[in-house]
Amino acid sequence: MNYPPAQFEAMTDGPQSQLIKMRRLATGLLVVMAVLYVLARTLEGSGSFWPWLRAFSEAAMVGAFADWFAVTALFRHPLGLPIPHTAVVRKEQARIGASVASFVRKSFLTPEEVSRQWREWRPLTKCVHRMTKPGDAEHAIRWVLLRLPKVLREEDQKALAGIAASGLQRGVRSLPMARMVTILLRGFLKSPGRRSLLAPMLDRVSQSVANNREWVMDEASKSTKPNKIKIFDALSKAAASAVSGKAVEKFSDELAAASRDEEHPLYGKIEEALMETARELEEGGGGHWEIVKARVLDDPATLETLEEVIQKGAKLILDSAKTLATSESIQEWSESLAGSARRLYDNEEHLAMLEARAGDLAARFFNRYGPGLERIISRTIEAWEPDELIDRLENQVGSDLQFIRINGTLIGGLVGLLLHGIGHLIW
C-alpha cells in the first residue's frame, strides 16, 4: 500500500513507531540471552568460561522477565492472566486522572511557577518585537481577521454576549456610582474638545425648542392664575403668551448662537453647573445615583438590552473584519500596528511594566481558575475509553519504559556474574 508522504513520515518517525522499535529491541535482547543460556548450559562442562556465561544469561533472563511483567502490568494483564494488581491503568483510570490533574496544577499552574515561567519567557516582549516588522504585523492581522469569524459561530456569539452582559452588569453593580460619575464629569471638563461635543447637542435642543414653540407657550399660559373678571383673565393670558413667546424665541436663539460659537458665555454656565454637580457627588450627595443604578440594573430588560447591544456590536466587528481582511487598507493598519509596536519596544521601562502586569494577570488567572482546569483534565482522562488511554500513554512513555526491560536484562546479568563470583570465593 502506498501511503502519502506525510502519513508515511508520521508512521515511521512518530511515537508509536519508536515504541515498536524499542519493544523489538528489548524482546530481541531477551531472545539473545535465552540463546546464550542454552549454549552455555550445553557446553558448561567443556571449559571454565561457560559457567560464567550461564550465570550471566540466566540472571539476565530473570531480570528481563521481571521487568517485562512490571511494564506490561501497568497497562494490561500479562499473558491475559487476571493476576492481582495488574492492568493498573485500566482499573485505576479515574484515580490516575485525578492524580495527573492534581500534579499538573500543583506543579505547573501555581502562581509562583506561572510568574517565574512568564519572566523567563517574556511572551509580550517577543510578540511586540515581532510586530515591529510591517510584514509580520500584516500577517498577524490577516490571520486574526480571517479566523475570528470562523471561530465565533452565531450560537457562540449569543453565549458570549450573555456572559459579557452578565459580567458587565455585575461589574457596574459593584462600582460606586457617585465616584464613577464624578470621574467622568471631571474627565469631561478637562477635555480640550468638550465644547465641540456640547455644540451639536445645543443645536439640537435649539431646534427642538423652536419646533415646539406652541406647546411651550400653552404650558406658560396654563401656569397663570385664573381671574374672575373675564377681560382681565384674557389680558393676563395674552400677556403671558406674548412674554413666553419672546422668551422661547430668545432661548432658542441663544442656544443656536452657542452651538456656533464655542466662546459663548452659555458654555461657562454649563461647565460651572457640571463642576458643582461633581463637588456635590464628592461630598456624599450621590445617594440618588445609587438608587437609579439599582433600579436600572434590577430591571430584566437591562440585561436583555445589554446582550442585544453586545451581540450586534460583535456582529458589526466580525462583518468589518471580513471586509478589512481583503481590503487594501489593511496595509495602513499593519503599518500603524508596526509603528506602535516599535514605540513600545523602544520604551523599555514601559514595556517591562506591561510585561510584569501581564505576568501578574496570568498568575491570578491560573490561581483563580486552577481548580476548574484541574477538574477539566481529570474528567477528560476519565472520559477516555480505557484502550484509548492506554494507547496514548504507551505512545508517549512506552519507548522509555522499554529501556526498563533493557536495563533489567543487563543489570540482571551483571548481578548474576557478581553472585557467581562470590560463590566461587566462598565455596
C-alpha positions in Angstrom: 0.0 0.0 0.0 1.3 3.5 -0.9 0.9 6.0 1.9 1.0 9.8 1.4 4.4 11.2 2.4 3.1 13.0 5.5 1.3 9.9 6.7 4.3 7.6 6.0 6.6 10.0 7.9 4.2 10.1 10.9 4.1 6.2 10.9 7.9 5.8 10.6 9.0 8.6 12.9 6.2 9.0 15.3 5.9 7.9 19.0 4.2 4.6 18.0 7.0 3.7 15.6 9.6 4.4 18.3 7.7 2.3 20.7 7.6 -0.7 18.3 11.4 -0.3 17.7 12.2 -0.2 21.4 9.9 -3.1 22.2 11.5 -5.3 19.5 15.0 -4.3 20.8 14.1 -5.3 24.4 12.4 -8.6 23.3 15.4 -9.3 20.9 17.8 -8.9 23.8 15.8 -11.4 25.9 15.9 -13.9 23.0 19.7 -13.4 22.8 20.0 -14.1 26.5 18.0 -17.3 26.1 20.2 -18.5 23.2 23.3 -17.8 25.3 21.8 -19.7 28.2 21.1 -22.7 26.1 24.6 -22.6 24.6 26.3 -22.1 28.0 24.3 -24.9 29.6 25.1 -27.2 26.7 28.9 -26.5 26.8 29.2 -25.9 30.5 31.5 -28.9 31.2 33.9 -28.1 28.4 35.6 -25.0 29.9 35.7 -22.6 32.8 34.1 -19.7 30.7 30.8 -21.4 30.1 29.6 -21.4 33.8 30.2 -17.6 33.9 28.2 -17.1 30.7 25.4 -19.3 32.0 25.2 -17.3 35.3 25.1 -14.0 33.3 22.5 -15.2 30.8 20.3 -16.9 33.4 20.2 -13.9 35.7 19.7 -11.6 32.6 16.6 -13.6 31.6 15.2 -13.4 35.1 15.7 -9.6 35.1 14.2 -9.3 31.6 11.1 -11.3 32.5 10.6 -9.4 35.8 10.8 -6.0 34.1 8.6 -7.2 31.2 6.0 -8.3 33.8 6.2 -4.9 35.6 5.9 -2.8 32.4 3.1 -4.9 31.0 1.2 -5.0 34.3 0.9 -1.2 34.1 -1.4 -1.4 31.1 -2.8 -4.9 30.8 -2.8 -8.4 32.2 0.4 -10.2 31.4 -0.3 -13.2 29.1 -4.0 -12.4 29.6 -4.0 -13.8 33.1 -6.1 -11.8 35.7 -3.2 -11.6 38.2 -3.9 -9.2 41.1 -2.5 -5.7 40.8 -2.1 -5.9 37.1 -3.8 -3.7 34.3 -3.3 -0.9 36.7 -4.2 1.9 34.3 -7.4 0.2 33.2 -8.6 -0.4 36.8 -7.5 2.9 38.3 -8.3 5.3 35.4 -10.4 7.7 37.5 -7.7 7.9 40.2 -4.9 8.3 37.7 -6.9 11.1 36.0 -7.3 12.9 39.3 -3.6 12.4 40.2 -2.4 13.7 36.9 -4.7 16.7 37.1 -3.6 17.5 40.6 0.1 17.0 39.7 -0.2 19.4 36.7 -2.0 22.1 38.6 0.2 22.0 41.7 3.5 21.6 39.8 3.0 23.8 36.7 0.0 26.1 37.3 0.8 27.6 40.6 1.0 31.5 40.7 4.7 31.3 41.6 5.6 28.9 38.8 3.5 30.8 36.2 5.1 34.1 37.2 8.6 32.5 37.0 8.0 31.0 33.6 6.4 34.3 32.3 9.5 36.3 33.5 11.8 33.8 31.7 9.7 33.5 28.5 8.7 37.2 28.2 5.9 36.5 25.7 4.7 40.0 25.5 8.1 41.4 24.7 8.6 38.8 22.0 5.2 39.5 20.5 5.8 43.2 20.4 9.3 42.7 18.8 7.7 40.5 16.2 5.0 43.1 15.4 7.7 45.8 14.8 8.0 44.4 11.3 5.2 45.6 9.0 5.2 42.2 7.1 4.7 40.2 10.3 2.1 42.7 11.6 0.1 42.4 8.4 0.3 38.6 8.6 -0.9 38.6 12.2 -3.8 41.0 11.4 -4.9 38.9 8.4 -4.6 35.7 10.5 -6.9 37.1 13.2 -9.4 38.7 10.8 -9.8 35.6 8.7 -10.1 33.1 11.5 -12.1 35.1 14.0 -15.5 34.9 12.1 -14.9 31.2 11.6 -14.2 30.5 15.3 -17.2 32.5 16.6 -20.3 30.9 15.3 -23.7 32.6 15.8 -24.6 30.4 18.8 -21.2 31.1 20.3 -21.8 34.8 19.8 -25.1 34.6 21.7 -23.5 32.7 24.6 -20.5 35.0 24.8 -22.8 38.1 24.6 -24.8 36.7 27.6 -21.6 36.1 29.6 -20.3 39.5 28.8 -23.6 41.2 29.6 -23.8 39.4 33.0 -20.2 40.3 33.8 -20.8 43.9 32.9 -23.9 44.0 35.0 -22.1 42.6 38.0 -19.2 44.9 37.5 -21.3 48.0 37.3 -23.3 46.9 40.3 -20.1 46.8 42.4 -18.9 50.2 41.3 -19.6 53.3 43.4 -21.9 55.2 41.1 -21.2 58.6 42.6 -17.5 58.1 42.3 -17.8 56.9 38.7 -20.0 59.8 37.6 -17.5 62.2 39.3 -14.6 60.8 37.4 -16.5 61.0 34.2 -17.6 64.6 34.8 -14.1 65.8 35.8 -12.5 64.0 32.9 -15.1 65.6 30.5 -14.4 69.1 32.0 -10.6 68.6 31.5 -11.1 67.5 27.9 -10.0 70.2 25.3 -12.8 69.2 23.0 -15.6 69.3 25.5 -17.3 72.3 23.9 -17.1 70.7 20.4 -19.1 67.8 21.9 -21.7 70.1 23.5 -22.2 72.2 20.4 -24.3 69.7 18.4 -26.4 69.0 21.5 -27.2 72.7 22.0 -28.1 73.0 18.3 -30.4 70.0 18.6 -32.1 71.5 21.7 -32.5 74.8 20.0 -34.3 73.2 17.1 -36.5 71.2 19.5 -37.5 74.3 21.4 -38.2 76.2 18.1 -40.3 73.3 16.7 -42.3 73.0 19.9 -42.9 76.8 20.5 -46.7 76.5 20.7 -46.5 73.7 23.3 -44.2 75.8 25.5 -46.4 78.8 25.2 -49.5 76.7 26.1 -47.8 75.4 29.2 -46.8 79.0 30.2 -50.4 80.2 29.8 -51.6 77.3 32.0 -49.4 78.5 34.8 -51.2 81.9 35.1 -53.7 82.2 37.8 -57.4 82.5 36.5 -59.1 85.8 37.1 -62.8 86.1 37.9 -63.2 89.1 35.6 -63.0 87.6 32.1 -61.4 90.6 30.5 -58.6 90.6 33.0 -58.2 86.9 32.6 -58.0 87.2 28.8 -55.5 90.0 29.1 -53.3 88.1 31.6 -53.2 85.0 29.4 -52.4 87.1 26.3 -49.6 88.8 28.2 -48.2 85.5 29.4 -48.4 84.1 25.9 -46.5 87.1 24.5 -43.9 87.1 27.1 -43.4 83.3 26.9 -43.3 83.5 23.1 -40.5 86.1 23.2 -38.7 84.0 25.9 -38.9 80.9 23.8 -37.5 82.7 20.8 -34.8 84.3 22.8 -33.8 80.9 24.4 -33.8 79.1 21.1 -31.6 81.9 19.5 -29.2 81.8 22.4 -28.8 78.0 22.1 -28.3 78.3 18.3 -25.7 81.0 18.8 -23.8 79.0 21.4 -23.8 76.0 19.0 -21.9 78.2 16.5 -19.5 79.9 18.9 -17.6 77.9 21.4 -16.7 81.1 23.3 -20.3 81.8 24.1 -21.0 82.5 27.9 -23.5 79.7 28.0 -20.7 77.1 28.0 -19.3 78.6 31.1 -22.7 78.3 32.8 -23.0 74.7 31.8 -19.4 73.8 32.9 -20.0 75.6 36.2 -23.2 73.5 36.8 -21.3 70.3 35.9 -18.5 71.2 38.3 -20.9 71.9 41.1 -22.6 68.5 40.5 -19.1 66.8 40.7 -18.4 68.6 44.0 -21.8 67.5 45.4 -21.1 63.9 44.5 -17.7 64.0 46.1 -19.2 65.4 49.3 -21.6 62.4 49.5 -24.6 63.7 47.6 -24.8 60.7 45.2 -27.3 58.6 47.1 -29.9 59.1 44.4 -27.5 57.9 41.8 -27.1 54.5 43.6 -30.9 54.3 43.7 -31.2 54.9 40.0 -28.4 52.4 39.3 -30.0 49.7 41.3 -33.4 50.4 39.7 -31.9 50.1 36.2 -29.8 47.0 36.9 -32.7 45.2 38.6 -34.9 45.7 35.5 -34.8 42.4 33.5 -34.9 44.4 30.3 -31.5 45.9 31.1 -29.7 42.5 30.7 -31.6 41.7 27.5 -30.7 45.2 26.1 -27.0 44.7 27.1 -26.9 41.3 25.4 -28.5 42.7 22.3 -26.1 45.6 22.1 -23.0 43.4 22.7 -24.2 40.9 20.1 -24.9 43.5 17.5 -21.6 45.1 18.2 -19.8 41.8 17.9 -21.6 41.1 14.6 -20.6 44.5 13.2 -17.0 43.9 14.2 -16.9 40.4 12.6 -18.5 41.8 9.4 -16.0 44.6 9.3 -13.2 42.0 9.9 -14.2 40.1 6.8 -14.1 43.2 4.7 -10.9 44.5 6.2 -9.0 41.2 5.6 -9.4 41.6 1.9 -9.1 45.4 1.5 -6.1 47.5 0.7 -6.5 49.5 3.9 -5.0 46.5 5.8 -1.6 47.7 4.9 -2.3 51.0 6.7 -3.4 49.1 9.7 -0.3 46.9 9.6 2.0 50.0 9.3 0.2 51.6 12.2 0.5 48.5 14.3 4.2 48.2 13.5 4.8 51.8 14.4 3.0 51.4 17.7 5.0 48.2 18.4 8.3 50.0 17.6 7.5 52.9 20.0 6.5 50.4 22.7 9.6 48.2 22.1 11.9 51.2 22.3 10.4 52.3 25.7 12.0 49.5 27.7 10.7 50.8 31.1 7.1 50.9 29.9 7.3 47.5 28.2 8.8 45.9 31.3 6.0 47.3 33.4 3.4 45.9 30.9 5.2 42.6 30.9 5.1 42.4 34.7 1.4 43.3 34.7 0.6 40.7 32.1 2.5 38.1 34.1 0.5 39.0 37.2 -2.7 38.7 35.3 -1.7 35.2 34.1 -0.7 34.2 37.6 -4.0 35.4 39.0 -5.9 33.7 36.2 -4.4 30.3 36.9 -4.7 30.8 40.7 -8.5 31.6 40.3 -9.3 29.0 37.6 -6.7 26.4 38.5 -9.3 24.1 40.3 -11.5 24.3 37.2 -8.7 23.4 34.9 -7.8 20.5 37.3 -11.4 19.2 37.0 -11.3 19.5 33.2 -8.1 17.5 33.0 -9.4 14.9 35.4 -12.8 14.5 33.7 -11.2 14.4 30.2 -8.9 11.5 31.2 -11.7 9.7 33.0 -14.0 10.1 29.9 -11.4 8.4 27.6 -12.0 4.8 26.6 -9.5 2.6 28.6 -7.9 1.3 25.3 -7.6 4.9 24.1 -5.9 6.0 27.3 -3.5 3.0 27.3 -2.6 3.8 23.6 -2.0 7.4 24.5 0.2 6.6 27.5 2.1 3.8 25.7 2.8 6.0 22.7 4.1 8.8 25.0 6.1 6.9 27.5 6.2 3.3 26.2 9.6 3.7 24.5 11.1 4.9 27.7 9.5 2.0 29.6 11.2 -0.4 27.2 14.5 0.9 28.5 13.5 -0.5 31.9 13.4 -4.0 30.2 16.7 -3.5 28.6 18.3 -2.2 31.7 16.7 -5.0 33.7 18.2 -7.6 31.3 21.8 -6.1 31.5 21.7 -5.3 35.2 20.3 -8.8 36.0 23.2 -10.4 34.0 25.8 -8.4 35.9 24.2 -9.3 39.2 24.3 -13.0 38.1 28.0 -12.6 37.4 28.6 -11.0 40.8 26.7 -13.8 42.6 28.6 -16.4 40.7 31.9 -14.8 41.6 31.0 -14.5 45.3 30.0 -18.2 45.2 33.4 -19.2 43.9 35.2 -17.2 46.6 33.1 -18.7 49.4 32.8 -22.3 48.2 
